[in-house]
Amino acid sequence: MGNKYKDRTAEVIEEVAAKTGISFPSLPQRYLEIAMLATRPEDKWKINEASTRRFTFTVNGCTFRQALVEKFGPEVPCREACLALLNTIYRELRMEVTVSFEELAETGCRFTCTFVRMGA
């Protein structure tokens, strides 16, 4: 849907990518923001690093995790949903990116996405 209904931000990101050949992390970050805002608008998340090699962000106050903990207890594998989202975004954009996860002592989760190369 992101390609069908583009806003000005998407147009600028694509223009810059076309001129520079650099679309990481801007393009996938846009899709991540759309997914986060659409499904978890109350979550608090911040970008820790955004460079052409690495994109790191932290999620605190995750409503998804809170709901699962309330229902199933503290040992919920909710990170798998976030990891699947990130890996799907990168796969669809044909970017080879390694994604790692770190739980932050009950305060949140940190995801680090390291760009390897554009895929075929």
N, C-alpha and C positions, 0 to 999 in steps of 0.2 A: 504494500500500500504506500510505502514511503516514496516509491518512484512514481506512482500515479498522482499523488497529492503532495506536491512539493511546496514548501514555504520558502521565503526569501533566504533563510539560513541554509537550507538544503542547496539552493541554487548557488550561493556563494561558496559553500564547501566544495561542491562539484567543480565550480570554475577554478578555484585554487588548486584542486587536485589535478585538473586537466593541464593547467599551466606549469605546475611544479613537479608533477608525478608523485606527489605525496598525499596519500589519503588516510594514513594512520597517524594519529588516533582519531582525527576529526569525524570522519564518516561513520565508523562503528560507534563512536561515542554518541552521535546523534540518535542512532537506533536504540542504544542502551537507554538514553534519557527518555525517549518515547515510551519504551517498555516499562521503565520504572515509574514514570508519571502516570501511565495508563493503568497499571495494576496495583501500585503501592504509593499513592500520592502523599501519604502521611509520613513515609520513611524519611529519615535524615541521612543524606549521603554527601560526601565531599570528595573532590578530586585531589589526590595527594601529589600526583605527577602526571604530566601529559607532555610527552616528547615524541619525536619520530621513532623512537626505539621502545619506549615503555609507557603504559597507561596504568596507573594505580589509583584505585578509589576505595573508600571505606564506607560501609553502610552501618549506621547506628540506629537504634530504635526501629528495627525491622518489624513491621506489623505481621508479615508472613510468618517469620520465626516465632513471634510472640503467640500467634494463634496456634501454631503447631505445638509449642511448649505447653500451653494451657490444656490442649487436648491429649497429648501423648507423653509429656514429660520432657526433661532437658536433653535427652539423647536423640534429637531428631536430625535426620540427614537433609535439612532444608538447603544446605549449600549446593546440593546436587542440582536443584532447580536453577540457581543462579549460574552455576558452571555450565549447565546445558544451554541456558539462554546465551551466555557469552560465546560458547563454542559454536552455536548455531549462527549467530551474527557473523562471526569470522569465516565460517565455512561458506555461507551464502555470499559473502563479499569476496570470496576466493583469496583470503589472506591466511598465510600460515603464521599462527600466533600461539605461543604457549601461555596457558592460563594457570595461575596458581592461586591457592586460597590459604588464608591464615585467620584462625579464630582469635579474637582479641579479648581474652579473659572476660567473657560474658558481656562485654560492652559493644561488640559488633563483629563485623567481618571485613577483612581486607582482601581485595582481589588485585593481582598483578598480572597484566597482560603484556607479554614481551613479543614484539614484532620480529619475525624471522625473515619472511619475504612474501611477495605477492605470488599466489598460486597460479596454476594454469587454468 
